[in-house]
């Protein structure tokens, strides 16, 4: 039995560089799908904190110019729900 795995990756992630992490994982899992998030940094998958927090990948509250974290995370919630509905 295989379990379908959906992997989302922030294309501009400098902390977990996609080619060494998400892309490699997707290659190793035969039942995976890799979904790229264009113009997104490492912290795009979480709500923005209300105060700056220093980190190796920059401020988690910051986004690249033109990025819309709120819209993305709302869509991510729908996509995750769809993935689980289709595969569980």
C-alpha positions as a printed Julia matrix, in Angstrom:
88×3 Matrix{Float64}:
   0.0    0.0    0.0
   1.26   3.5   -0.79
   0.22   6.76   0.75
  -0.11   9.78  -1.53
   2.06  12.64  -0.28
   1.63  16.27  -1.34
   4.77  18.37  -0.91
   4.58  22.15  -1.1
   7.81  24.07  -1.61
   8.57  27.78  -1.45
  10.56  28.48  -4.62
  12.64  31.22  -2.96
  13.39  29.29   0.24
  17.01  29.99   1.21
  16.89  27.97   4.44
  15.61  24.66   3.04
  16.8   25.0   -0.54
  14.22  23.17  -2.7
  16.68  21.13  -4.77
  18.26  19.68  -1.62
  15.07  19.14   0.37
  11.57  19.13  -1.17
  12.67  18.14  -4.67
  14.89  15.35  -3.35
  12.12  14.06  -1.11
   9.65  14.09  -4.0
  12.09  12.05  -6.11
  12.36   9.43  -3.35
   8.62   9.03  -2.79
   6.87   7.33  -5.68
   3.42   8.51  -4.63
   4.25  12.18  -4.12
   3.3   15.36  -5.9
   5.47  18.46  -5.68
   3.67  21.79  -5.64
   5.78  24.9   -6.08
   4.82  28.19  -4.5
   6.27  30.93  -6.71
   7.66  34.09  -5.11
   7.55  32.57  -1.62
  10.17  32.39   1.13
  10.59  29.8    3.87
   7.97  31.32   6.19
   5.18  31.68   3.61
   3.38  28.69   5.12
   2.71  30.31   8.5
   0.75  33.32   9.65
   2.95  36.4    9.82
   4.0   37.24  13.37
   3.06  40.67  14.68
   6.64  41.51  15.69
   9.97  40.93  13.89
  11.75  37.69  14.8
  15.39  37.33  13.66
  16.18  34.03  11.94
  18.73  32.55   9.51
  16.22  33.01   6.67
  15.26  36.57   7.52
  12.26  37.99   9.31
   9.31  35.55   9.36
   6.94  38.53   9.09
   8.51  39.67   5.8
   7.49  38.51   2.32
   9.11  39.03  -1.09
   7.75  42.01  -3.03
   4.49  41.08  -4.72
   3.82  38.08  -2.46
   0.39  37.78  -0.84
   0.79  35.47   2.16
  -2.8   35.8    3.34
  -4.19  34.79  -0.06
  -1.68  31.96  -0.37
  -2.4   30.49   3.07
  -6.14  30.63   2.42
  -5.61  28.72  -0.85
  -3.24  26.3    0.9
  -5.97  25.46   3.41
  -8.36  24.61   0.58
  -5.69  22.61  -1.28
  -4.79  20.61   1.84
  -8.44  19.85   2.48
  -8.89  18.72  -1.13
  -5.78  16.51  -0.92
  -6.99  14.79   2.24
 -10.56  14.41   0.91
  -9.23  12.78  -2.26
  -6.74  10.47  -0.54
  -8.12   9.42   2.82
